[in-house]
């Protein structure tokens, strides 16, 4: 786990990064001096950490424009950046990171999703993307476009995307970014976007009137023989008219620019409503969308007024998908009640092309979101009843497969990444924020993190394609009702992440063992369906006899969260310290490339009287967890990172981690 032998690499990496940053500053200082033709003071290694004391406010005057000489960075700085904006940085002096070009894309209408974007910039490091860590977001609403009337933060809106609710009607929405870096100076200033237009109410689709039949004259009656009755054929689904494609609202949402002809939609109806909604991504439009968008952005096709389809299908050609993969982008299919957003990098296109002997451009990814039959819900009801819970709403099956023209290969695992799966919450649910979620695969139910988007939608984070089901528990532990951590305990118990003993009691102050911590992590992070027999994973000879505990330890180790205390030794009964809990959480944060939430709860280790009492290998993780608002201390101003952690403390730390990373509310 968090032992000395695998922490030296972390420390060495931090030192190497600091050294590289210092060298980059020296190089940049020299480059700017030469490029601008300024008689720069020589920078000597002996005084490399001293600023220019002779004239700290010195302004540099640039010569006439420099012709292009092959150095694009120099040319860009000379030709396009305001020369008066340059400032002499002495080696060792730093500038905070900035968020430039903060912007919003999407449609300002209730029920729509707005996406925030920005360009991260760190003048003090040539590897800005690598050093960005801990950047936080906040959405605001205001009564006017100038953001001067009732400009207030939206509670809980701390992710890169935000779904507009009824409370936003008529308001103006703003996206703000506070950039942060792994290296000093850590914190930049909050930068906000321009406001959207006034948010419009969600439109109500008008029913299409049936055509009035033209009356025909009644012929004079003539005797005819009684015809032999013939059976009425069963109705067959018929495609709706082409204008149904107008339901598609936007594809590629960067800077509110739509990419036309990027997807087609066909609806098929039966006697009970919409049987099937089929999206087809047009490769040329997807490629154009990908090039217009930023790296790691989501390319989405959205039909927000489309609801009630029994099955939602989508397909995309392999070469278009490969373009998204090259730009590290995600793909989303969104309707008014169900949606999926997934990392395209998790689709093994290259391996499947090689194994099938079919070129990538002839592969096709097929996506299905299907409402499950009554029998699936009945089976789920039997399982959750044994857990003291009940099923809420309908189960939906999410699946992906790659078709090579002959064989379809299912894609089950996303690796160390989440797909975001949205399913509807039925009307009348009591306390939607107490809802939990389970994902069912091969008859096995495991909990998964769920975030309540609004009264009608729940977003489940799953690293596995499976059947997604909402459930509701009402856990109570009378013996712990007066404990400081009771709210965290019952909320996490309602999600299925922790539970009491056979007597119905909960022991919040019991010390937590490594085996118990592994089980708590796997349940809280939805890892129960992850593979446990990957090549090269650690093998331990001292695992407990309990099958569930053995599986949890194996999954956590395969995910890189734990390592043994020695070769082949896991030590399942050894107590974990608070700094070890924090270190494992931050390992998961990095492995799954998560975002942190609001900075309002930021805590510096220096704020605690014993904040300096932390192992050298865990110091960076503890500092980062404090900046993200995950660490909380004791009433006497201590944080006690070296002390063994209790069950209540571990539950509280994990719940805060899930909240600040946006995995739960």
C-alpha positions as CSV (number, residue, x, y, z in Angstrom):
1,X,0.0,0.0,0.0
2,X,1.5,3.3,1.1
3,X,4.9,1.9,2.1
4,X,8.4,3.3,1.8
5,X,9.6,1.3,-1.2
6,X,7.1,2.7,-3.7
7,X,7.2,6.2,-2.4
8,X,10.8,7.0,-3.3
9,X,9.7,7.2,-6.9
10,X,7.0,9.7,-6.1
11,X,9.5,11.9,-4.2
12,X,12.1,11.6,-6.9
13,X,9.6,12.6,-9.5
14,X,8.6,15.7,-7.6
15,X,12.2,16.7,-7.3
16,X,12.9,16.1,-10.9
17,X,9.8,18.2,-11.9
18,X,11.0,21.1,-9.7
19,X,14.5,20.9,-11.3
20,X,13.0,20.9,-14.8
21,X,10.8,23.8,-14.0
22,X,13.8,25.8,-12.7
23,X,15.8,25.0,-15.9
24,X,12.8,26.0,-18.0
25,X,12.6,29.4,-16.3
26,X,16.3,30.0,-17.0
27,X,15.9,29.0,-20.7
28,X,12.7,31.1,-21.1
29,X,14.3,34.1,-19.6
30,X,17.3,33.9,-22.0
31,X,15.0,33.2,-25.0
32,X,12.8,36.3,-24.3
33,X,15.9,38.4,-24.0
34,X,17.3,37.3,-27.3
35,X,14.0,37.4,-29.2
36,X,13.1,40.9,-28.1
37,X,16.5,42.4,-28.7
38,X,16.7,43.7,-25.1
39,X,20.0,44.2,-23.4
40,X,19.1,41.7,-20.7
41,X,21.2,41.5,-17.5
42,X,23.2,38.3,-17.6
43,X,21.8,35.6,-15.4
44,X,24.5,33.9,-13.4
45,X,24.1,30.6,-11.7
46,X,25.5,32.0,-8.5
47,X,22.7,34.5,-8.1
48,X,20.0,32.5,-10.0
49,X,17.6,32.8,-7.1
50,X,17.8,36.6,-6.8
51,X,15.5,39.0,-8.7
52,X,16.8,42.1,-10.5
53,X,17.3,44.4,-7.5
54,X,18.4,47.4,-9.6
55,X,15.0,48.0,-11.2
56,X,12.3,45.6,-10.2
57,X,9.7,47.5,-12.3
58,X,11.8,47.7,-15.4
59,X,9.7,47.8,-18.6
60,X,11.1,46.3,-21.8
61,X,10.7,48.0,-25.2
62,X,10.5,45.6,-28.2
63,X,12.2,46.4,-31.5
64,X,10.4,46.3,-34.8
65,X,8.7,43.0,-35.7
66,X,11.1,40.2,-36.2
67,X,10.8,38.2,-39.4
68,X,9.9,34.5,-39.2
69,X,13.1,32.4,-38.7
70,X,11.6,29.0,-38.1
71,X,11.0,29.4,-34.4
72,X,7.2,29.5,-34.2
73,X,7.2,30.2,-30.4
74,X,9.5,33.2,-30.8
75,X,7.5,34.5,-33.8
76,X,4.2,34.1,-32.0
77,X,5.4,36.1,-29.0
78,X,6.9,38.9,-31.1
79,X,4.0,39.3,-33.6
80,X,0.9,38.6,-31.5
81,X,1.5,39.2,-27.8
82,X,1.5,42.8,-26.5
83,X,5.1,43.7,-25.9
84,X,4.3,45.9,-22.9
85,X,3.0,42.8,-21.2
86,X,6.4,41.2,-20.8
87,X,7.8,41.1,-17.3
88,X,11.3,40.1,-16.3
89,X,11.2,37.0,-14.2
90,X,14.3,36.4,-12.1
91,X,15.2,32.7,-11.8
92,X,13.3,31.2,-8.9
93,X,10.5,33.9,-9.1
94,X,7.2,32.4,-10.3
95,X,3.9,33.5,-11.8
96,X,0.6,31.8,-10.9
97,X,-1.2,29.7,-13.5
98,X,-4.0,31.4,-15.5
99,X,-7.2,30.2,-17.1
100,X,-7.6,31.9,-20.5
101,X,-10.5,32.0,-22.9
102,X,-13.0,30.8,-20.4
103,X,-16.1,29.9,-22.3
104,X,-19.5,28.2,-22.3
105,X,-21.0,26.0,-25.0
106,X,-24.5,24.5,-25.2
107,X,-28.0,25.7,-25.4
108,X,-29.4,28.1,-22.7
109,X,-32.6,26.1,-22.1
110,X,-33.9,24.3,-19.1
111,X,-33.0,20.6,-19.3
112,X,-29.9,21.3,-21.5
113,X,-26.3,20.6,-20.5
114,X,-23.8,23.5,-20.6
115,X,-20.2,22.7,-21.0
116,X,-17.4,24.9,-19.6
117,X,-14.0,25.1,-21.3
118,X,-10.8,27.1,-20.9
119,X,-7.1,27.2,-21.9
120,X,-4.8,26.4,-19.0
121,X,-1.6,28.5,-19.0
122,X,1.4,28.3,-16.7
123,X,4.1,30.9,-17.7
124,X,6.5,29.2,-15.3
125,X,6.6,25.8,-16.9
126,X,6.9,24.6,-20.5
127,X,4.8,21.5,-19.6
128,X,1.6,23.2,-18.4
129,X,-0.8,20.4,-19.1
130,X,1.3,18.0,-17.0
131,X,1.5,20.4,-14.1
132,X,-2.2,21.3,-14.0
133,X,-3.7,19.7,-11.0
134,X,-6.5,20.7,-8.7
135,X,-8.2,23.3,-11.0
136,X,-11.7,24.0,-9.7
137,X,-14.9,25.1,-11.3
138,X,-18.0,27.0,-10.2
139,X,-21.2,27.9,-12.1
140,X,-23.0,31.1,-11.3
141,X,-26.4,32.6,-12.1
142,X,-27.4,36.2,-12.3
143,X,-30.4,38.4,-13.1
144,X,-28.7,40.2,-15.9
145,X,-26.1,39.6,-18.6
146,X,-23.7,42.1,-17.0
147,X,-23.6,39.8,-13.9
148,X,-24.2,42.7,-11.5
149,X,-27.6,41.7,-10.2
150,X,-27.8,38.8,-7.7
151,X,-24.7,37.1,-9.2
152,X,-24.5,34.0,-6.9
153,X,-22.8,30.6,-7.0
154,X,-25.1,27.7,-7.9
155,X,-24.9,25.1,-5.0
156,X,-23.3,21.9,-6.1
157,X,-22.5,23.1,-9.6
158,X,-18.7,22.5,-9.4
159,X,-18.0,20.4,-12.4
160,X,-17.0,21.2,-16.0
161,X,-20.6,20.6,-17.1
162,X,-23.9,21.8,-15.7
163,X,-27.5,20.8,-16.4
164,X,-29.9,23.7,-16.4
165,X,-32.9,23.3,-14.0
166,X,-36.1,25.2,-13.5
167,X,-34.4,27.5,-11.1
168,X,-32.3,28.9,-13.9
169,X,-35.3,30.0,-16.0
170,X,-34.8,33.6,-17.1
171,X,-31.3,33.7,-15.5
172,X,-27.9,34.3,-17.0
173,X,-25.3,31.6,-16.4
174,X,-21.6,32.1,-16.0
175,X,-18.7,29.5,-15.8
176,X,-15.7,30.3,-13.6
177,X,-12.3,28.6,-13.4
178,X,-9.7,28.8,-10.6
179,X,-6.5,27.3,-12.2
180,X,-4.1,25.3,-10.0
181,X,-0.6,23.9,-10.5
182,X,1.3,21.0,-8.9
183,X,4.2,23.3,-8.5
184,X,4.6,26.7,-6.8
185,X,2.9,29.1,-7.1
186,X,0.0,26.7,-6.8
187,X,-3.1,29.0,-7.0
188,X,-4.2,31.3,-9.8
189,X,-7.1,33.7,-9.8
190,X,-10.7,32.8,-10.6
191,X,-11.6,33.8,-14.1
192,X,-15.1,33.8,-15.4
193,X,-16.7,33.5,-18.8
194,X,-19.2,35.8,-20.5
195,X,-22.8,35.1,-19.5
196,X,-25.1,33.0,-21.6
197,X,-28.3,34.5,-22.9
198,X,-31.3,34.3,-20.7
199,X,-32.2,30.7,-20.0
200,X,-35.3,29.7,-21.8
201,X,-38.0,27.3,-20.5
202,X,-38.0,23.8,-21.7
203,X,-40.3,23.5,-24.8
204,X,-43.3,21.3,-24.7
205,X,-43.5,19.3,-28.0
206,X,-46.7,20.0,-29.8
207,X,-48.6,16.8,-30.9
208,X,-48.8,16.4,-34.7
209,X,-52.5,16.4,-35.6
210,X,-53.8,13.5,-37.5
211,X,-54.9,14.3,-41.0
212,X,-58.7,14.7,-41.4
213,X,-59.9,12.1,-43.8
214,X,-61.7,13.3,-46.9
215,X,-65.4,12.1,-46.8
216,X,-66.5,9.9,-49.6
217,X,-70.1,9.4,-50.7
218,X,-71.9,6.4,-49.4
219,X,-72.8,4.1,-52.3
220,X,-76.3,2.7,-52.7
221,X,-76.6,-0.6,-50.8
222,X,-76.4,-3.6,-53.0
223,X,-76.7,-7.2,-51.7
224,X,-73.3,-8.8,-51.5
225,X,-72.2,-12.1,-50.2
226,X,-70.7,-12.1,-46.7
227,X,-66.9,-12.1,-47.2
228,X,-64.8,-14.7,-45.4
229,X,-63.0,-12.9,-42.5
230,X,-59.2,-12.7,-42.8
231,X,-56.9,-12.3,-39.8
232,X,-55.7,-8.7,-39.1
233,X,-51.9,-8.6,-39.5
234,X,-49.9,-7.5,-36.4
235,X,-48.7,-3.9,-36.7
236,X,-45.1,-3.5,-37.7
237,X,-42.8,-0.7,-36.6
238,X,-42.7,2.1,-39.3
239,X,-40.0,4.7,-39.5
240,X,-41.2,8.2,-38.8
241,X,-40.7,11.0,-41.4
242,X,-37.3,12.4,-42.0
243,X,-38.1,15.7,-40.2
244,X,-37.8,13.7,-36.9
245,X,-34.1,14.3,-37.4
246,X,-34.7,17.9,-36.3
247,X,-34.8,16.5,-32.7
248,X,-31.0,16.4,-32.9
249,X,-30.0,19.8,-31.3
250,X,-26.3,20.0,-31.3
251,X,-23.2,18.0,-32.2
252,X,-19.7,19.2,-31.0
253,X,-20.5,21.9,-28.6
254,X,-17.3,24.0,-28.5
255,X,-18.0,27.7,-28.3
256,X,-21.7,27.2,-29.2
257,X,-20.8,26.1,-32.7
258,X,-22.9,23.3,-34.2
259,X,-21.4,20.9,-36.7
260,X,-24.0,20.2,-39.3
261,X,-24.5,16.8,-40.9
262,X,-22.7,15.0,-38.1
263,X,-25.4,12.6,-37.1
264,X,-28.7,11.2,-38.4
265,X,-31.7,10.1,-36.3
266,X,-34.4,7.6,-37.2
267,X,-37.3,6.8,-35.0
268,X,-39.3,3.6,-35.2
269,X,-42.7,3.4,-33.6
270,X,-44.9,0.5,-32.5
271,X,-48.4,0.6,-31.0
272,X,-47.1,1.6,-27.6
273,X,-44.8,4.5,-28.6
274,X,-41.2,4.8,-29.7
275,X,-39.7,1.4,-30.0
276,X,-36.3,2.4,-31.2
277,X,-34.3,5.6,-31.7
278,X,-31.3,5.1,-33.9
279,X,-28.4,7.6,-34.2
280,X,-25.9,7.3,-36.9
281,X,-22.7,9.4,-36.7
282,X,-21.5,10.7,-40.0
283,X,-17.7,10.2,-40.1
284,X,-16.9,13.4,-41.9
285,X,-18.9,15.5,-39.5
286,X,-17.4,13.7,-36.4
287,X,-13.9,14.3,-37.7
288,X,-14.7,18.0,-38.3
289,X,-16.2,18.2,-34.8
290,X,-13.1,16.6,-33.2
291,X,-10.8,19.0,-34.9
292,X,-12.9,22.0,-33.8
293,X,-12.9,20.8,-30.2
294,X,-10.2,20.8,-27.6
295,X,-8.4,17.7,-26.3
296,X,-10.3,15.8,-23.7
297,X,-13.5,17.6,-24.7
298,X,-16.8,15.6,-25.2
299,X,-18.3,15.3,-28.6
300,X,-22.0,14.9,-28.0
301,X,-25.1,14.3,-30.1
302,X,-28.2,15.4,-28.1
303,X,-31.9,15.1,-28.6
304,X,-33.3,16.5,-25.4
305,X,-36.9,16.4,-26.5
306,X,-36.7,12.7,-27.3
307,X,-38.1,10.6,-24.4
308,X,-39.6,7.2,-23.7
309,X,-37.8,5.2,-26.4
310,X,-37.5,1.5,-25.3
311,X,-34.1,1.3,-27.0
312,X,-31.6,3.9,-28.0
313,X,-29.0,2.8,-30.6
314,X,-26.0,4.6,-32.0
315,X,-23.2,3.6,-34.3
316,X,-19.9,5.3,-35.4
317,X,-17.3,4.2,-37.9
318,X,-13.9,3.0,-36.6
319,X,-11.9,5.7,-38.4
320,X,-14.0,8.5,-36.9
321,X,-13.7,6.9,-33.5
322,X,-9.9,6.7,-34.0
323,X,-9.8,10.4,-34.5
324,X,-11.6,11.0,-31.2
325,X,-9.1,8.7,-29.5
326,X,-6.2,10.6,-30.9
327,X,-7.5,13.8,-29.3
328,X,-8.3,12.0,-26.0
329,X,-12.0,13.0,-26.4
330,X,-15.1,11.4,-25.0
331,X,-18.3,10.6,-26.9
332,X,-21.8,11.1,-25.7
333,X,-25.3,10.2,-26.8
334,X,-28.0,12.2,-24.9
335,X,-31.8,12.0,-25.0
336,X,-34.3,13.6,-22.7
337,X,-34.3,10.7,-20.2
338,X,-31.2,8.4,-20.8
339,X,-27.6,9.2,-21.9
340,X,-24.1,7.8,-21.9
341,X,-20.8,9.6,-22.1
342,X,-17.7,7.4,-22.3
343,X,-13.9,7.6,-22.9
344,X,-13.2,6.6,-26.4
345,X,-9.6,5.7,-25.4
346,X,-11.1,2.6,-23.6
347,X,-12.2,1.0,-26.9
348,X,-9.4,-1.4,-28.1
349,X,-9.7,-0.5,-31.8
350,X,-6.1,-1.4,-32.7
351,X,-6.2,-4.7,-30.9
352,X,-9.5,-5.7,-32.4
353,X,-8.4,-4.7,-35.9
354,X,-5.3,-6.8,-35.6
355,X,-7.1,-9.9,-34.2
356,X,-9.8,-9.7,-36.8
357,X,-7.6,-8.8,-39.8
358,X,-10.1,-6.0,-40.6
359,X,-8.8,-2.4,-41.1
360,X,-9.9,0.1,-38.5
361,X,-12.0,2.0,-41.0
362,X,-14.1,-1.1,-41.6
363,X,-14.9,-1.6,-37.9
364,X,-18.0,-0.1,-36.4
365,X,-18.8,0.7,-32.7
366,X,-22.4,0.0,-31.8
367,X,-24.0,1.4,-28.7
368,X,-27.2,0.3,-27.0
369,X,-29.2,1.7,-24.1
370,X,-32.2,-0.6,-23.5
371,X,-35.0,-0.5,-21.0
372,X,-35.0,-4.0,-19.5
373,X,-38.0,-6.4,-19.4
374,X,-40.1,-6.9,-16.3
375,X,-38.3,-10.1,-15.4
376,X,-35.0,-8.2,-14.8
377,X,-36.8,-5.8,-12.4
378,X,-38.4,-8.7,-10.6
379,X,-35.0,-10.4,-10.1
380,X,-33.5,-7.1,-8.9
381,X,-36.4,-6.6,-6.4
382,X,-35.7,-10.0,-4.9
383,X,-32.0,-9.1,-4.5
384,X,-32.5,-5.6,-3.0
385,X,-35.3,-6.8,-0.7
386,X,-32.7,-9.0,1.0
387,X,-30.5,-5.9,1.4
388,X,-33.4,-4.0,3.1
389,X,-33.9,-1.8,0.0
390,X,-36.3,-1.3,-2.9
391,X,-35.9,-0.7,-6.7
392,X,-36.7,2.8,-7.9
393,X,-37.7,3.2,-11.6
394,X,-36.8,1.0,-14.4
395,X,-33.5,-0.9,-15.0
396,X,-31.5,0.1,-18.2
397,X,-28.9,-2.0,-19.9
398,X,-25.8,-0.1,-21.3
399,X,-23.7,-2.0,-23.8
400,X,-21.0,-1.4,-26.4
401,X,-19.7,-3.8,-29.1
402,X,-17.3,-3.5,-32.0
403,X,-18.5,-5.1,-35.2
404,X,-16.0,-6.2,-37.9
405,X,-18.7,-7.1,-40.4
406,X,-18.8,-10.7,-39.3
407,X,-18.3,-10.9,-35.5
408,X,-19.4,-8.5,-32.8
409,X,-17.0,-8.2,-29.8
410,X,-18.5,-6.8,-26.6
411,X,-16.6,-4.0,-24.8
412,X,-17.3,-4.6,-21.1
413,X,-14.5,-2.8,-19.2
414,X,-13.4,0.8,-19.4
415,X,-10.2,0.2,-17.5
416,X,-9.3,3.0,-15.1
417,X,-12.0,5.3,-16.3
418,X,-15.7,5.9,-15.8
419,X,-18.5,6.0,-18.2
420,X,-21.3,8.4,-17.1
421,X,-24.7,6.7,-17.5
422,X,-27.9,8.8,-17.0
423,X,-31.2,7.1,-16.3
424,X,-34.6,8.7,-15.3
425,X,-35.9,9.1,-11.7
426,X,-39.6,8.5,-11.6
427,X,-41.9,11.2,-10.1
428,X,-42.7,11.1,-6.4
429,X,-39.4,9.7,-5.1
430,X,-38.8,10.7,-1.5
431,X,-35.4,12.3,-0.9
432,X,-33.8,11.6,-4.3
433,X,-30.4,12.4,-2.8
434,X,-30.6,9.3,-0.7
435,X,-30.8,7.1,-3.8
436,X,-28.1,4.6,-4.4
437,X,-27.2,2.7,-7.6
438,X,-26.1,-0.8,-8.4
439,X,-24.7,-2.2,-11.6
440,X,-25.6,-5.8,-12.5
441,X,-23.6,-8.0,-14.7
442,X,-23.8,-11.8,-14.9
443,X,-26.2,-11.9,-12.0
444,X,-23.9,-10.0,-9.7
445,X,-25.0,-6.7,-8.1
446,X,-22.4,-4.2,-7.0
447,X,-22.8,-0.5,-5.8
448,X,-21.7,2.4,-8.0
449,X,-21.3,6.1,-7.3
450,X,-24.4,8.1,-8.3
451,X,-25.0,11.8,-8.6
452,X,-28.5,13.3,-8.7
453,X,-28.5,15.7,-11.6
454,X,-32.1,17.0,-10.9
455,X,-35.5,15.7,-9.8
456,X,-35.8,13.6,-12.9
457,X,-32.3,12.3,-13.7
458,X,-29.5,10.3,-11.9
459,X,-26.0,10.0,-13.3
460,X,-24.3,6.8,-12.5
461,X,-20.5,6.5,-12.8
462,X,-19.5,3.0,-13.8
463,X,-16.2,1.6,-15.1
464,X,-18.1,-1.4,-16.6
465,X,-21.0,-1.7,-19.1
466,X,-23.8,-3.4,-17.3
467,X,-27.5,-3.0,-16.2
468,X,-27.9,0.1,-14.1
469,X,-30.6,0.2,-11.4
470,X,-31.5,2.8,-8.8
471,X,-32.3,1.7,-5.3
472,X,-33.4,3.3,-2.0
473,X,-32.4,2.3,1.4
474,X,-33.2,3.8,4.8
475,X,-30.3,2.7,7.0
476,X,-30.3,3.6,10.7
477,X,-27.8,2.7,13.5
478,X,-29.3,3.8,16.8
479,X,-26.1,3.1,18.8
480,X,-24.2,5.6,16.7
481,X,-26.8,8.4,16.4
482,X,-24.8,10.8,18.6
483,X,-21.5,10.2,16.9
484,X,-19.9,13.1,14.9
485,X,-19.8,11.0,11.8
486,X,-23.3,9.7,11.8
487,X,-24.5,11.6,8.8
488,X,-21.6,10.4,6.7
489,X,-22.2,6.8,7.9
490,X,-25.9,6.6,7.1
491,X,-25.5,8.4,3.8
492,X,-22.7,6.0,2.7
493,X,-24.7,3.1,4.1
494,X,-27.7,4.2,1.9
495,X,-25.4,4.0,-1.1
496,X,-24.4,0.4,-0.1
497,X,-20.8,1.3,0.6
498,X,-20.7,0.5,4.3
499,X,-22.9,-1.4,6.8
500,X,-23.3,-2.4,10.4
501,X,-22.8,-5.8,12.1
502,X,-25.2,-8.6,12.4
503,X,-26.9,-7.0,15.4
504,X,-27.7,-3.8,13.4
505,X,-25.0,-1.8,15.3
506,X,-22.2,0.3,13.8
507,X,-18.8,0.6,15.4
508,X,-17.6,4.0,14.2
509,X,-14.5,4.3,16.4
510,X,-13.2,0.8,15.6
511,X,-9.7,0.9,13.9
512,X,-9.8,0.1,10.2
513,X,-7.7,-2.8,8.8
514,X,-6.2,-3.0,5.3
515,X,-8.7,-5.7,4.3
516,X,-11.7,-3.6,5.5
517,X,-10.3,-0.5,3.8
518,X,-10.0,-2.4,0.5
519,X,-13.6,-3.5,0.7
520,X,-14.8,0.0,1.5
521,X,-12.9,1.4,-1.5
522,X,-14.2,-1.2,-4.0
523,X,-17.8,-0.6,-2.9
524,X,-17.6,3.2,-2.8
525,X,-15.8,3.5,-6.2
526,X,-18.0,0.9,-8.1
527,X,-15.1,-1.4,-8.8
528,X,-16.9,-4.7,-8.0
529,X,-17.0,-5.8,-11.7
530,X,-13.4,-5.0,-12.4
531,X,-11.1,-7.8,-13.6
532,X,-9.1,-9.4,-10.9
533,X,-6.7,-11.6,-12.9
534,X,-4.8,-9.1,-15.1
535,X,-1.3,-10.1,-16.1
536,X,1.5,-8.8,-13.9
537,X,-0.7,-8.0,-10.9
538,X,0.5,-8.6,-7.3
539,X,0.0,-12.1,-5.8
540,X,-0.3,-12.3,-2.0
541,X,0.1,-15.5,0.1
542,X,-1.7,-14.2,3.2
543,X,-5.1,-13.3,2.0
544,X,-8.1,-13.9,4.2
545,X,-10.3,-17.0,3.7
546,X,-13.5,-14.9,3.1
547,X,-14.1,-14.9,-0.6
548,X,-15.5,-11.3,-0.7
549,X,-12.5,-9.9,1.2
550,X,-10.1,-11.7,-1.1
551,X,-11.8,-10.3,-4.2
552,X,-11.9,-6.8,-2.9
553,X,-8.1,-6.9,-2.1
554,X,-7.4,-8.3,-5.5
555,X,-9.5,-5.7,-7.3
556,X,-7.9,-2.8,-5.3
557,X,-4.4,-4.2,-5.9
558,X,-5.1,-4.5,-9.7
559,X,-6.3,-0.9,-9.8
560,X,-2.9,0.2,-8.3
561,X,-4.4,1.4,-5.0
562,X,-2.6,-1.1,-2.8
563,X,0.8,-2.8,-2.7
564,X,2.1,-5.3,-0.3
565,X,4.0,-4.5,2.8
566,X,6.6,-6.9,1.5
567,X,7.0,-9.3,-1.4
568,X,3.9,-11.5,-1.4
569,X,2.6,-10.1,1.9
570,X,-0.5,-8.0,2.1
571,X,-1.1,-8.0,5.9
572,X,-4.9,-7.8,5.7
573,X,-5.3,-7.3,9.5
574,X,-2.8,-4.5,9.8
575,X,-4.3,-1.1,10.7
576,X,-4.2,1.7,8.2
577,X,-3.1,5.3,9.2
578,X,-4.9,8.4,8.2
579,X,-2.0,9.4,5.8
580,X,-2.2,6.0,4.2
581,X,-6.0,6.5,3.6
582,X,-5.3,9.9,2.0
583,X,-2.4,8.5,-0.2
584,X,-4.7,5.7,-1.5
585,X,-7.5,8.2,-2.3
586,X,-5.1,10.4,-4.3
587,X,-3.7,7.4,-6.2
588,X,-7.2,6.7,-7.3
589,X,-7.7,10.4,-8.2
590,X,-4.7,10.2,-10.5
591,X,-5.4,6.7,-11.9
592,X,-9.0,7.7,-13.0
593,X,-8.0,11.2,-14.1
594,X,-10.7,12.8,-11.9
595,X,-11.5,16.5,-11.4
596,X,-11.7,18.2,-8.0
597,X,-14.6,20.3,-7.0
598,X,-15.1,23.6,-5.1
599,X,-12.1,25.3,-3.6
600,X,-14.2,26.8,-0.8
601,X,-13.3,24.0,1.6
602,X,-9.5,24.2,0.9
603,X,-7.4,23.4,3.9
604,X,-3.6,23.9,4.1
605,X,-1.6,21.5,6.2
606,X,0.1,24.4,7.8
607,X,-3.3,25.3,9.4
608,X,-3.0,22.4,11.7
609,X,-0.6,22.4,14.7
610,X,0.8,19.0,13.7
611,X,0.5,19.5,9.9
612,X,4.2,19.0,9.6
613,X,4.1,15.5,11.1
614,X,3.6,13.5,7.9
615,X,5.8,10.9,6.3
616,X,8.0,12.3,3.5
617,X,6.5,9.9,0.9
618,X,2.9,11.0,1.8
619,X,3.5,14.8,2.1
620,X,2.6,15.6,-1.5
621,X,-0.6,13.5,-1.4
622,X,-1.6,15.1,1.9
623,X,-1.0,18.6,0.6
624,X,-3.0,17.9,-2.5
625,X,-5.9,16.4,-0.5
626,X,-6.0,19.4,1.7
627,X,-6.2,21.8,-1.3
628,X,-9.1,19.8,-2.6
629,X,-10.9,20.0,0.7
630,X,-10.8,16.3,1.5
631,X,-8.9,16.5,4.7
632,X,-10.6,17.7,7.9
633,X,-8.9,18.0,11.3
634,X,-10.0,17.6,14.9
635,X,-11.6,20.2,17.1
636,X,-8.3,20.9,18.8
637,X,-6.6,22.0,15.6
638,X,-4.7,18.8,14.9
639,X,-4.9,16.5,11.9
640,X,-3.0,13.4,13.2
641,X,-2.0,11.9,9.9
642,X,0.3,9.4,11.5
643,X,-2.5,8.0,13.7
644,X,-4.5,4.8,12.8
645,X,-7.8,5.7,11.1
646,X,-11.2,4.7,12.4
647,X,-14.2,3.4,10.4
648,X,-16.0,6.7,10.7
649,X,-12.9,8.7,9.7
650,X,-12.4,6.5,6.6
651,X,-16.1,6.8,5.6
652,X,-16.0,10.6,6.0
653,X,-12.8,11.0,4.0
654,X,-14.1,8.8,1.2
655,X,-17.5,10.6,1.1
656,X,-15.7,14.0,0.9
657,X,-13.5,12.6,-1.9
658,X,-16.5,11.4,-3.9
659,X,-18.2,14.8,-3.4
660,X,-15.3,17.0,-4.4
661,X,-14.6,14.9,-7.5
662,X,-18.3,15.1,-8.5
663,X,-19.0,11.4,-8.3
664,X,-21.8,12.0,-5.7
665,X,-23.7,15.0,-4.4
